[in-house]
Amino acid sequence: MAENASAADGVGLAESVKGVCVNVFSDNEKGEATAIKPEVLDGLLKRVKTQQDLMGPNGLLQGLTKGLVEQILEGELTHHLGYEKSDPVG
């Protein structure tokens, strides 16, 4: 995995964001939209019992959105600076 790769380099977003998402996506060689593996979804949905658990202020969607945005921003910052967070180089 290239640490300083960008979409222009042909590297997918999941790979450019420190490989965090790579193992949760199903293989997709046909260029279709990538699907999250069913077992990952099952694990996430186990704690959802009500609409609030899913869409409330502390719900699953809020947590997923927050986590994804933080990972993407951290990856972008790493790419921009050229080194990882807490790397002695920086």
N, C-alpha and C positions, 0 to 999 in steps of 0.2 A: 504494500500500500504506500502510495506516495504521500509524504507528509505535507508538502507544499503544492499540492495539485489543485487545479481549479476545473470548473466545468469545461473551459476551453481546452484543457488538456485531455478531455475525454474521460475523466474520472467522475463517477456518480457522486451525488451529494452524500449518500450514506458513507462512502469510502473517504470522502474528504473531511468528514466530521469524525475523525479518529476511529472509524470502524464501529462505532457504537451501534448503529442500526443494521449492520450487514447481516448478522445472524438471526434477526427476527423476520426478515423478508423471505418469501418463497422465491425459488429460482424462476427466472423469467427470461427466456431467450427469444421470444417472439416480438419484443418491443411493446408489449401490452403494459397496462398499468400494473405496478408491482403490488402484490397482495401480502399482507402480514400473515404469518403462519397461524393456522387455527389454534394451535396449542398456546401460542402467546396471547391471542385474543381471549381464550378460555381462562387463562390465568388472570388477566386484567378484569374480566367480567365477573369473577367469583365474588368480589366484594360489592358489586352493584346489586342492590335490593330495591331501591326506589329511584324515582326520577331525579331526586336531589343527589343521590349517590353518583349519578351519571352526569347531570348537567348543572348541579348546584355550584356555589362559590368554591367549595372544597372538593368538587366531584372529579370523576375520572377524566372528563374532557378538559377541564381546567388544568389538571396536573399534567396530562399529556402535552397540551399546548405549551405550558410553561417549560417543561423539560425539553421539548423539541426546540423551542426558540433559544433557550440557554445553550444547548449543544451546538446549534447552528452558529450563534454569535461567538461562542468560544472557538469554534473551528475557523471562522472568518478572522478573528483576532490573531489566532496562531498563524494562519496563512499570511496575514498582513505583516506581522512582526518577524516571522521567519523562525520562531522558536516556541516551544510549549510553555504553558503557565508554570511558574516556579523553576524554570530551567536556569541553571547557573550562567548560561551564555548571556541571558538578558539582564 
